[in-house]
């Protein structure tokens, strides 16, 4: 397994953790539990962003810019 594959796996795992913490936050039965999940979610989102940034720096995760006309079409569609 090379570095890129390891980073891809880390990113996928972190996204999964974020999903679990999000659902925990939504379903929490008390403010204390909700706060704990929300704190963990924010921490995981930060880690996910850091992994993404490192991958992007190395050219391993590329995002294409949306075409402006497509963005405008979507805005009109949902206005």
N, C-alpha and C positions, 0 to 999 in steps of 0.2 A: 504494500500500500504506500503510495507516495504522499507528499505533503498536501497536494491539491485534494486528493481523495479524503485525507484525514480532516481537512478543513470543511469539505462538503458534508461529511458525516457530522462534524461538530455543529455546523449550522443547522442541519436537519434536526438533530437532537435538541438544540436550543429552541428552535421553533416549536417543537413538540412540547417542551417544558413550558414555554410561554402560553400555549394553548391550554394546558392543564391549569396553570395558575389563573388564567383568565376565567375559566369555568369555575374554579374555586372562589374567585372574587365575586362572580355573579351569584353563585349559589350559597354563599356564606350565610350562616344563620345569626350571626351577631356582628356588631361593629368591630370588635376586637379581632375576630377571625377574618372578617373582610379586610381589615387594615393589614393584617399579616400577609394575606394572599396578595394584596395590592402592592405591598413593599417588595415581596418576592417577584411579582410580575415585572415591576419597574427595573429591578436588578437584572432579571433575565433579558428584558428588552435591551438593556444597555450592553449586556454581553453579546447578544445577537447582533447588535449594531456594530460592535467592535470586530466581531468575526467577519461580518459582511465587509467592513471597511478594509480589513487586512486582505481579504480575498480580492476585492476590487482593485486595490493597489497593485496586486500581482497579475491582474488581468484574468483572474479565474472566475469572476462574477461580473458579467456585463449587463448593463441596462441600456436599452435603446431609448432615445428620446422620443416621446410621442409627437406625432405630427400635429401642428397647430390646428389644421382643419378638422382633424379627428377629435381633438379636445373641444373645439367649438361645437361640433356636432353633438357630442355627449352632453355638453352644457345645455344646449337647446332641448335635447331629448328629455332631460330631467328637470327642466325649469317649469 
